[in-house]
Structures are given as C-alpha cells and as structure tokens.
Amino acid sequence: MAEDAQLHPSGDPLLAAKFAVPAVPPAFVARQRLLDRLTEGAQGPLTVITGPAGAGKTSLAASWREADLAPGPVVWLTVESDDNAPGVFWAYVLGAFRYHRVPLPDGVGSPSSADSVDHSLIVRLASALAQLPEPVVLVLDGLEHAGVHDIAAELDFVLAHAGPSLRLVLIGRVDPALPLHRYRAEARVCEIRRSELAFTPQETAQLLRCHGLTPSQESVGALTDRTQGWAAGLRLCALAMQRTEDAEHFAQSFAASQNAVADYLTAEVLAAQPAATQDLLIRTSILSHVHPGLADALTGRDDGERILGRLVRDNAFVEPIGDTSWYRCHPLFAEVLRAHLRSRSPALGAPLHREAARWLDGHDRLTDAIEHAAAADDWPYAAGLLVDRLAAGRLLTGPDSHRLERLFRSMPDGLPGAAPALAAAACALARGDATAGRKHLAGARPNGDATPECLLTRAVLRLLTDADTGTGTTAPGAPASANGGDGGDDVDGCGPATEAPGPGRGTPDPDREVRALAEGVDRELLDRHPEIEALRLYGRGRALLAAGHRSEAREAFAAALAAATDEQTWTVRYHCLGALALAEAVDGLLREAEAHALDGIKAAEEHGIPVDRRTPRCHLALASVSADRGDLTGAARHLAAARSHPPARDVPAAAEAAVLRSRLELAHGRAAAALSALDDVPVAADGPAGAEVAGRIAVARCSVHLGRGDPATALAVLGEASTGGPALAIASAAAHLAAGDGAQARRLLAGLTGGERVTPAVRVRAELLDAQLTAFEGDTAKAASLVAGAVRTARPHGLRAPFTEAGPWLRHLLARAPGLSDAGAWLKGRAAGAEKRPAGDPGSGDTADGSPLIVEQLSPRECDVLRCAAQMMSTDEIAVELFLSVNTVKTHLKSVYRKLSVSRRSEAVRRARDAGML
C-alpha cells in the first residue's frame, strides 16, 4: 500500500505485520465466559485486558474477532517498543484504520514529526470517528510499549470526543496510563484481569483433550493448581505430555511441570528484568512469602519495596498477599528462580536461610524462622528458637503443629545441649510416642545457665510424658501413697523437684513444678502462648485419671477446655474432649459424654487432624454410651470406628476398648470370647496407671465369671487387683452376694461413700445391689423403693445397662411390685436398643431434672434425616443418601429442631435418643 508508506513521519513504509490480527493457536480453547465478557465490554467505550506474559490476552481478543462478536469492524494494531514516539504511534493508528478498510476523511492528515503530533490532528481524528455510520473497535495490543504519557492523554481525548462510534480495547501486561479511576467511577470500563484469564479445572481438562490427551481428574486438578491456571504454562505442559510415555506421571510431577515452562519464564520474565531485580528475585526465591524488609535484608540494599511494587504492576508473576505488605511468586516461577540460585550460587543458600531466620524471628514469624534455620542445617539455633520462645507446645497443638513436627523429624540425633533434646521429646510426644519422649527428656539436662523458658518447657513435657506413660510421679495434688512407691527423684536425677503434700514427701509433683516455673517466665511471653496452660491442665487430667482420681480428672479436663479457646490450642482441645468424654462415659454421665465425644469428632474434621494422629477415645465414649443405653448395635458400630484410630500407645484407651468388646460378647452370650477380648490389653506401666488399668480389667473379668455363674473365680480375679476404686468395690459386693455372702456384700456397699464422690454409674449399681440384697431378705416393698431410687438416678442419664445386666431377680421384682410400673415402662422402652417409643410417651426420655421430654411427633422422613445426622453425615451426604435436594434436607432439619426444642444437630440427636426415636 503505497499511500501507507507516506504516513510514517520518517518516510519509511509502515510494517503491515503490526496490523495483522494474530492467528488463533492450534488446540485453542474458546472460553465462552471470557468471550461473553469481552462482548459485553465492547458495548462501552473502554475495555482493558491485563495479565502476565502467556496469560492468553491476545489469543482471547483474536478469537473474539474471529468469532465475529464485535459490534462493528475491528481495527487491530500491535504496538511495539519502537512505537513510543507520539508521531510514530499515531501514524500506525491511522495506518491500521486504512489497512482494515475503515475509511477516514482525507482531511484528517498524518503526523509530520516522529516526536510529536499537532493537537489539531487529534481533534480531526476524533471528529472523523464520531461521524462513522457504525461503531468501530480499535484493539491496541501491547500498549505498555507506548510509554510516553502524552500518548495516553491524546488517546483519552480521542476516546472522549469520538462518542459511541469508538470502542477501545487495550491489551497489555500493565494498566494503561489512562485515568482508569474516572472510567470506573462512571462505569465506562470493562476490566478483564489475570484472575479471570486463569483457566478453571474444567477448561484445563478441555485444553488437554484438545491436545489429544485423556487426563484424569487428579491430573487436571494438579496441573491447574500448580500453574494457577496460567494459559502458557498449561499449553507447554500439554505439549510436553504429548511427548512423554507416561502423561499421568508428568501431570502429577511438579518438577516435570517446572522443566516444561522454565525456558519460557527465563526468557520472557526473568531475562527481561534489570540486574538488581534479577538479584532480588533469585535471593528471595528461598522464601514462600516475601516482605520488602526481608528482601532488603537478603540483598543488602533498600530497594525491595520499589522493585516488588513494580513487579506487581508489571504482572511479572509476583502478586501481593491480600491487604498485607507481603508478596508471593507464582510457584513455577519461584522454582525457576531457585534453580538459578542453585546453579549460579550454590554456596549462597545456607547464608540466605540463616539471615532469613533471624529477620523472621525478629518480626514474630517464629515457625517460618525455625523452618529457615532448619533449611540452613542450623539445628541448635532452630531448637533454641523453639525452646527459648516457649514454642515447644506448638509442636503438640495448633495450626503449625504438623509443620513443626515434620521439620524436627529431620533433626539429627545426639546434638549437644538441652534444646535439641527437648525439641526431640516434643516431636516424639506429637507422634504419640511418650516412651521415646521420656528417653529424650532424660538427655535434656539443663545446666546452671538454663533459661526460665527452657526449664518450663522441660517441666511441661515431663508432665505430659509422665501422664501418657503413667510412670515417674505422683498424681498432681494427690497423696504420694497413690503412686504405690516410696518416693523418687526427677526423671533423670537432675532439675528442680518439688514435693507433693502428704506422707510421700519427696515425690515430685510435676503439675506444681510447672506452675512454679511459670512464675519465673516473662508474663507477656506466657500470655502469647496459651497452649502452655492448656497442656498443663490436660496433663494434670491425664495424671489424675491414671491415678484413679476420676472426678478430679474430669474437672481438670473441663478447665483445660476452658483454657483452650484459640487456634493455638485446638489440638489439645480435641484430645481433652476425647479424654473427658470417655471419663464421663465410664462414670455414667452419658449425656455429657455423648456431647463431648460428638464435639471432639467434629473438631477433628474441622481442624483436619490426620487419622493416624486421632484418638479413639471419642468413639470409645460413644460406644460406652450406646452400651449403657442398651443399644448394642450402636455400641458395636462406634467400637469399630474406634479401631480406625489404633490405641496402641494409649493403654487406658486400649483397656476401655477391650472392656467394651468383652461387654458386647457377654451380652450375646459368648463368655469365652468375652474373656479372650480382655487378653488383648497391652501390658500396662507400673504405678497408678498400671493399677487403674488392671482394676478395670479385673472388674470386667469378674462380670464375665459372674455371668457364667462362677463367683469363686470372680472373687479370685478381684483379689489380684491392687486398686480399682468404687467400681472394684461394687464388683466385689456383687461377687460376694453371688457366692451367698450377703453380710460381706453389705459391708462393701456401706463403705462406698466414705470420702468418695459417687458417680451415677456407681450409685445406680450400688442401689441395685442394695435392692437385690433386700429382695433376697424378703422385704419386697423396700427393694422396690430402692429400685425406684436407682431409676431416678439413672433416668436423667439414660443409664439402662445396670438394669438389663442385673439378672432375673429384677424382672421378677418389676413384675410383682405395682409401684414400679413407670420404672418398668422406662426400662422396657430402650432395653433392647431397637424399640422406638412414640413422642410424649412417659418412658421415652427425660430432661436433666427427670421431668418428661415434651416433644412433637417427627414425620417418617424427618426420622430418616435425623438418623443420617446421627451418623455424622453432612447435609450434602444426607441429600445423596435420601435422594433429596440439599434445601429439602435443611428444611427437614429445621423442623426437627423446632419439634425437639433444640438448636444444634448434636442436641437433636441426643434428645431423639433419649426420647426413643433413634
């Protein structure tokens, strides 16, 4: 076109290639959502498409033009770096109109100078565009290369005065210099940015199929996540997958994806940056998140904020993190940068990690600091941070626990000093290996210069270790004689040892030691670590439980729950819920046990606790609750669920599991199997924990032998138990009564309340034994009165098992004592665990004070929904199970809540069970 050659101010011909619409690449995915967005934007004056290199900006506009979706003819100009002079730029704009055959009046003219244009030319162009018979779309691709501010002002003028005839589409890596804020305020701009240009998983799958690949859902998800939907990255990966023999393995490999895009990112992004920017990017590649101050610390300069801000504005694969001062790199770009660091300066990595660790520690980013110290192989410093910042508890609880545990799992053994040994002990406890924790603590010998934080950390870990192993110390606040020993020293013969009160003076009380050492720690630091107090109370509860002080243990667990209120304590809260639930279940506090167990299971799901780190106690508590309510099917189901969390290192939990299996076997008449189940309990430790477990097993064996009609063996088994508390006394009384020694049974029952706070389970069984003795003595009326009292005690808790296990005498008494008709109806309502009572029936359930529950009858479908809810199904899962919509399930649940006068699922399930509906 000869006339176009005259339009360049220099007299050179215009390059027609700049006017050509780029070809849509093969295997292109036409994404309708973006085409619609661009079509919508072209109805207004301005559309801006910005994103990093390879985001698919140009391909989107080219495919839109090819699909003929524009409101009029499309004039395309690709702007290059040598077009940044105003005269050259406007010469090419005018040439683009002529090239795409959009006629402009001859009087518009052309620039006479490369460096400037006469304003009258801009006025004539705007006037000419305003007179066009139909709208025209001007696409300027790469406008960031026209960097002179005058060009943006002139373009803004043309757009403002051309009227609706001009629709401007600007494509670039950065925002144009136009006053976008004004266009936004006037709702006259459509912006398509990186987040919208990113491929969705569905679009990724379509792209891979266009390349002849048949990806799995896992491959699609992995590639989309790894590339963050970056179009060029996905296309390069797809091309590489076509050449590989194992496309699925490629898709799952981060390294393979990084290799596929490395050359592109190096050439298009890294190489395009100034030397100082490249240096900053490579040095900060050791970080997952970059702060300008941290960047300055790693580079030794003060330009971090300026460089990072420019990289964000340039869409150079760096983005800000929310409203913070932190930034992050695209993961694939970050890996390319790390590869450059390894190849260019392999010796620089460790010093950079050490510098980062110290900066992060000074800015309250402790876990990140420890991570970089570990990456530098500076384990003494990493362990010192953990201990001196009082953060060892973070290995056991909180959102960083798994991350810290994985870090210290790599720490070499045998490092000198107390801090590495304490870190190793905390790591072992986090894995549930208290025995290994105790061994590491034996090597944590603080010297005379030990900090208060080091001493407190050691005392907390020792408390938890002793509580888990059940060895070494007296239960907190308990008489020393409960330890079964004659006193002792510290776990390794050194460190402070405080004395417990009572006759065993000299035996250390670890709980008191923790409280004493906490007084010497800076209060502000202690306040920043609420997990220390929560762990102390949890350890106290475990120690009290191991020593057989069940009521005090429940109080300690409840106090730990009250202290565990933030995200740093959620793991200990979960374990407290399980321990408290099981203790309550054993003591017959069924409603409380069920509520805490369900809350514990919910907490495990919400906080993503790995299955191999979960406690079986929540499910064991629910199994015990079901068994005590007479629901053998439910008990078996929860017991099976508990087996998915093996209690191998949790001897008390293993003992409870064995007792429950034995109860179920005995309930089905399989006495031999019931005894065999009790043989599976691992050998317990010496001391109070071992005695408590032995007592529980002895009571369970006694029940089996009594069920077989062998009171002599039952008494012999009980005689071998050194302790067992009220439960052992009840079992002994039952065995003596079965052996015909009623007098001894009465003496045992009479001594039950001596200084003991009697739990519902003990009280009910004691009242039933008293009633049995009285019935055998011929006083039916008094026996009936005692049974009625036992029912009043049991009924608020739904505690039916003691009655169903009482034997034939109770059935005979219920049949001939007219005053027990109401008690009999209540017992019959749930004795088999299957019969459902109508709502409002006097035997269907009770409130906590013993009054009948006032409930409205549930519909059959509401009952179905509630049964699913009782199985811990989500709303979506219930909808799938019952072939209902999610909204219908929610409607049924609201109706259930209204009828049962509750506000939560767990309350509805509990109320329905008490009412005999489940």
Secondary structure, DSSP 8 states (H G I E B T S, - for coil): -HHHHTTSTTS----GGGGS-----TT----HHHHHHHHHHTTSSEEEEE-STTSSHHHHHHHHHHTT-SSS-EEEEE--GGG-SHHHHHHHHHHHHHHTT----GGG---S-SS---HHHHHHHHHHHHT-SS-EEEEEETGGG---HHHHHHHHHHHHHSGGGEEEEEEESS--SS-HHHHHHTT-EEEE-HHHHS--HHHHHHHHHHTT----HHHHHHHHHHHTT-HHHHHHHHHHHHHSS-HHHHHH-HHHHHHHHHHHHIIIIITTS-HHHHHHHHHGGG-SSB-HHHHHHHHTSS-HHHHHHHHHHTTSSEEE-TTSS-EEE-HHHHHHHHHHHHHH-GGGHHHHHHHHHHHHHHTT-HHHHHHHHHHTT-HHHHHHHHHHTT-GGGGTSSTTHHHHHHHHHTS-TT-SSHHHHHHHHHHHHHTT-HHHHHHHHHT----TT--HHHHHHHHHHHHHHHHHHT-SS--TTS-GGGGSSS----TTS-S---B-SSTTTT-B-HHHHHHHHHTTS-HHHHHT-THHHHHHHHHHHHHHHHTT-HHHHHHHHHHHHHH--SGGGHHHHHHHHHHHHHHHHHTT-HHHHHHHHHHHHHHHHHTT--GGG--SHHHHHHHHHHHHTT-HHHHHHHHHHHTTS--TT-HHHHHHHHHHHHHHHHHTT-HHHHHHHGGGS----SSHHHHHHHHHHHHHHHHHHHHTT-HHHHHHHHHT-S--HHHHHHHHHHHHHHTT-HHHHHHHHHTTTSS----HHHHHHHHHHHHHHHHHTT-HHHHHHHHHHHHHHHGGGT--HHHHTS-HHHHHHHHH-GGGHHHHHHHHHHTTS-----TT-TTS-B-TTS-B-------HHHHHHHHHHHTT--HHHHHHHHT--HHHHHHHHHHHHHHHT-SSHHHHHHHHHHTT--
